[in-house]
Amino acid sequence: MSDTLDWNAQTIAEFRANQGSVGGNFAGAPMVVVHHRGRASGREYVNPMMYLPHDTEPDIISTSSQPRLEHPPTRTGTTT
């Protein structure tokens, strides 16, 4: 298992064991566990993500590569 996958698995296990709370770098941060499926591969993914609570709009959830206007290269088959 890669270091990133191992870290994600540990964070998700801690999140589930502590009713949605984690420690370390993310102590006190609002988090969700997002289940999603790869568009091309159909593979299922589960990732921990922080979100920004917002008083008047829906909460904002962002991935680690930050929001982009264009599709990532793996989605379109092109490189940047």
N, CA, C and O of each residue as an XYZ file, in Angstrom:
320
protein
N       0.862     -1.178      0.000
C       0.000      0.000      0.000
C       0.903      1.233      0.000
O       1.867      1.288      0.763
N       0.605      2.219     -0.842
C       1.418      3.425     -0.884
C       1.245      4.229      0.399
O       0.286      4.035      1.146
N       2.197      5.141      0.641
C       2.123      5.971      1.851
C       0.836      6.783      1.894
O       0.230      6.928      2.956
N       0.408      7.321      0.733
C      -0.817      8.125      0.686
C      -2.034      7.273      1.016
O      -2.885      7.684      1.804
N      -2.121      6.089      0.418
C      -3.260      5.207      0.699
C      -3.261      4.761      2.146
O      -4.319      4.672      2.769
N      -2.083      4.480      2.690
C      -1.976      4.082      4.091
C      -2.419      5.233      5.000
O      -3.146      5.012      5.968
N      -1.983      6.463      4.692
C      -2.381      7.630      5.482
C      -3.889      7.836      5.398
O      -4.534      8.085      6.416
N      -4.462      7.736      4.192
C      -5.913      7.873      4.037
C      -6.645      6.817      4.849
O      -7.615      7.132      5.538
N      -6.197      5.574      4.778
C      -6.849      4.485      5.503
C      -6.805      4.736      7.010
O      -7.797      4.506      7.702
N      -5.672      5.204      7.524
C      -5.555      5.492      8.951
C      -6.469      6.643      9.359
O      -7.117      6.590     10.404
N      -6.518      7.691      8.524
C      -7.369      8.849      8.817
C      -8.839      8.447      8.808
O      -9.599      8.861      9.684
N      -9.248      7.646      7.829
C     -10.643      7.192      7.741
C     -10.993      6.320      8.948
O     -12.077      6.458      9.515
N     -10.091      5.427      9.342
C     -10.346      4.569     10.510
C     -10.494      5.419     11.772
O     -11.375      5.158     12.591
N      -9.640      6.435     11.936
C      -9.734      7.311     13.098
C     -11.032      8.112     13.073
O     -11.682      8.279     14.104
N     -11.408      8.607     11.891
C     -12.650      9.363     11.702
C     -13.850      8.521     12.131
O     -14.718      9.000     12.861
N     -13.898      7.281     11.682
C     -15.023      6.398     11.998
C     -15.027      5.965     13.462
O     -16.090      5.826     14.067
N     -13.851      5.754     14.026
C     -13.767      5.312     15.423
C     -14.113      6.420     16.411
O     -14.503      6.138     17.544
N     -13.977      7.661     15.999
C     -14.184      8.805     16.900
C     -15.364      9.683     16.492
O     -15.361     10.888     16.741
N     -16.366      9.080     15.869
C     -17.595      9.782     15.499
C     -17.319     11.067     14.701
O     -17.933     12.104     14.954
N     -16.390     10.987     13.733
C     -16.149     12.115     12.839
C     -15.060     13.071     13.271
O     -14.929     14.147     12.687
N     -14.274     12.717     14.274
C     -13.170     13.576     14.725
C     -11.844     12.888     14.473
O     -11.733     11.669     14.604
N     -10.834     13.675     14.109
C      -9.480     13.153     13.947
C      -8.510     14.079     14.672
O      -8.848     15.219     14.990
N      -7.315     13.586     14.928
C      -6.296     14.373     15.602
C      -5.207     14.792     14.633
O      -5.440     14.903     13.430
N      -4.029     15.022     15.160
C      -2.882     15.387     14.331
C      -3.071     16.722     13.649
O      -3.614     17.656     14.239
N      -2.628     16.817     12.414
C      -2.720     18.063     11.638
C      -4.152     18.544     11.435
O      -4.383     19.731     11.206
N      -5.107     17.632     11.516
C      -6.497     17.981     11.234
C      -7.371     18.073     12.488
O      -8.598     18.114     12.388
N      -6.748     18.106     13.653
C      -7.510     18.189     14.903
C      -8.407     19.418     14.889
O      -7.942     20.538     14.677
N      -9.701     19.194     15.116
C     -10.666     20.283     15.157
C     -11.173     20.756     13.801
O     -12.099     21.565     13.740
N     -10.589     20.271     12.725
C     -11.024     20.685     11.385
C     -12.282     19.910     10.989
O     -12.399     18.726     11.304
N     -13.225     20.565     10.300
C     -14.413     19.834      9.830
C     -14.012     18.895      8.687
O     -13.382     19.316      7.717
N     -14.383     17.629      8.815
C     -14.007     16.637      7.804
C     -15.206     15.807      7.386
O     -16.177     15.655      8.128
N     -15.109     15.276      6.177
C     -16.075     14.311      5.659
C     -15.287     13.176      5.012
O     -14.127     13.353      4.641
N     -15.906     12.036      4.881
C     -15.329     10.930      4.124
C     -16.178     10.816      2.861
O     -17.373     10.529      2.921
N     -15.537     11.047      1.722
C     -16.242     11.100      0.441
C     -16.065      9.772     -0.298
O     -14.944      9.310     -0.511
N     -17.194      9.169     -0.686
C     -17.195      7.959     -1.503
C     -17.493      8.394     -2.934
O     -18.474      9.095     -3.182
N     -16.648      7.978     -3.872
C     -16.871      8.351     -5.271
C     -16.336      7.257     -6.179
O     -15.628      6.355     -5.731
N     -16.677      7.345     -7.453
C     -16.300      6.343     -8.442
C     -15.548      7.028     -9.578
O     -15.953      8.089    -10.051
N     -14.445      6.411    -10.012
C     -13.674      6.943    -11.134
C     -14.508      6.948    -12.402
O     -15.165      5.959    -12.726
N     -14.481      8.057    -13.115
C     -15.302      8.194    -14.321
C     -14.916      7.176    -15.384
O     -15.783      6.503    -15.940
N     -13.632      7.059    -15.670
C     -13.191      6.147    -16.724
C     -13.037      4.710    -16.224
O     -13.429      3.765    -16.909
N     -12.467      4.548    -15.032
C     -12.170      3.201    -14.530
C     -13.360      2.524    -13.861
O     -13.457      1.297    -13.850
N     -14.265      3.327    -13.303
C     -15.367      2.769    -12.543
C     -14.948      2.307    -11.160
O     -15.766      1.784    -10.403
N     -13.674      2.497    -10.823
C     -13.145      2.080     -9.518
C     -13.741      2.931     -8.401
O     -13.913      4.140     -8.555
N     -14.054      2.295     -7.284
C     -14.585      3.022     -6.126
C     -13.442      3.577     -5.293
O     -12.435      2.904     -5.073
N     -13.607      4.812     -4.830
C     -12.613      5.474     -3.991
C     -13.294      5.982     -2.728
O     -14.481      6.307     -2.740
N     -12.541      6.047     -1.652
C     -13.002      6.643     -0.401
C     -11.861      7.533      0.074
O     -10.745      7.055      0.278
N     -12.131      8.823      0.252
C     -11.093      9.772      0.648
C     -11.576     10.688      1.763
O     -12.717     11.150      1.742
N     -10.702     10.953      2.743
C     -11.035     11.954      3.748
C     -10.788     13.339      3.165
O      -9.788     13.555      2.480
N     -11.685     14.271      3.431
C     -11.526     15.637      2.932
C     -11.984     16.632      3.974
O     -12.938     16.386      4.712
N     -11.298     17.753      4.029
C     -11.734     18.857      4.878
C     -12.738     19.673      4.087
O     -12.720     19.669      2.857
N     -13.610     20.371      4.790
C     -14.538     21.265      4.106
C     -14.597     22.590      4.834
O     -14.215     22.692      6.000
N     -15.081     23.608      4.134
C     -15.238     24.943      4.702
C     -16.707     25.192      4.947
O     -17.472     25.352      3.995
N     -17.126     25.229      6.216
C     -18.530     25.509      6.489
C     -18.871     26.938      6.056
O     -18.062     27.852      6.209
N     -20.050     27.112      5.528
C     -20.484     28.423      5.045
C     -21.874     28.693      5.604
O     -22.744     27.825      5.546
N     -22.090     29.884      6.143
C     -23.351     30.188      6.824
C     -24.565     30.262      5.901
O     -25.645     29.799      6.269
N     -24.405     30.836      4.706
C     -25.578     31.070      3.863
C     -25.638     30.190      2.624
O     -26.685     30.118      1.981
N     -24.568     29.532      2.278
C     -24.522     28.687      1.079
C     -24.190     27.261      1.500
O     -23.862     27.018      2.662
N     -24.271     26.319      0.570
C     -23.839     24.957      0.899
C     -22.357     24.962      1.290
O     -21.601     25.838      0.871
N     -21.958     23.992      2.084
C     -20.556     23.881      2.467
C     -19.693     23.679      1.229
O     -20.163     23.176      0.208
N     -18.428     24.073      1.327
C     -17.496     23.979      0.209
C     -16.533     22.838      0.482
O     -15.858     22.823      1.511
N     -16.467     21.879     -0.437
C     -15.537     20.764     -0.334
C     -14.569     20.874     -1.494
O     -14.985     21.033     -2.641
N     -13.277     20.789     -1.204
C     -12.258     20.918     -2.233
C     -11.291     19.747     -2.153
O     -11.004     19.247     -1.065
N     -10.792     19.313     -3.292
C      -9.796     18.252     -3.322
C      -8.410     18.843     -3.141
O      -8.246     20.063     -3.135
N      -7.419     17.986     -2.995
C      -6.063     18.458     -2.742
C      -5.454     19.178     -3.937
O      -4.547     19.990     -3.751
N      -5.917     18.912     -5.160
C      -5.368     19.617     -6.310
C      -6.107     20.918     -6.584
O      -5.851     21.585     -7.587
N      -7.016     21.276     -5.700
C      -7.760     22.526     -5.734
C      -8.676     22.605     -6.961
O      -8.415     21.959     -7.976
N      -9.748     23.396     -6.863
C     -10.696     23.479     -7.977
C     -10.032     24.002     -9.248
O      -9.211     24.918     -9.197
N     -10.382     23.431    -10.356
C      -9.849     23.840    -11.662
C     -11.012     24.084    -12.612
O     -12.086     23.500    -12.472
N     -10.778     24.944    -13.565
C     -11.798     25.178    -14.583
C     -11.749     24.115    -15.670
O     -12.769     23.816    -16.292
N     -10.559     23.535    -15.908
C     -10.438     22.519    -16.943
C     -10.430     21.133    -16.307
O     -10.173     20.992    -15.111
N     -10.713     20.117    -17.112
C     -10.681     18.746    -16.617
C      -9.233     18.325    -16.402
O      -8.350     18.795    -17.119
N      -8.967     17.456    -15.439
C      -7.589     16.972    -15.262
C      -7.163     16.135    -16.457
O      -8.019     15.581    -17.147
N      -5.872     16.025    -16.722
C      -5.382     15.291    -17.898
C      -5.892     13.860    -17.978
O      -6.164     13.380    -19.078
N      -6.034     13.148    -16.836
C      -6.495     11.764    -16.882
C      -7.926     11.638    -17.363
O      -8.328     10.581    -17.851
N      -8.688     12.690    -17.233
C     -10.079     12.639    -17.652
C     -10.233     12.835    -19.148
O     -11.078     12.195    -19.775
N      -9.411     13.728    -19.733
C      -9.553     14.027    -21.149
C      -8.555     13.278    -22.007
O      -8.679     13.243    -23.231
N      -7.544     12.665    -21.350
C      -6.531     11.939    -22.115
C      -5.460     12.847    -22.677
O      -4.650     12.404    -23.492
N      -5.430     14.103    -22.270
C      -4.411     15.039    -22.755
C      -3.436     15.333    -21.638
O      -3.694     15.002    -20.481
N      -2.326     15.946    -21.970
C      -1.363     16.342    -20.952
C      -1.268     17.857    -20.918
O      -1.566     18.536    -21.901
N      -0.848     18.375    -19.773
C      -0.697     19.829    -19.648
C       0.724     20.186    -19.377
O       1.048     21.366    -19.240
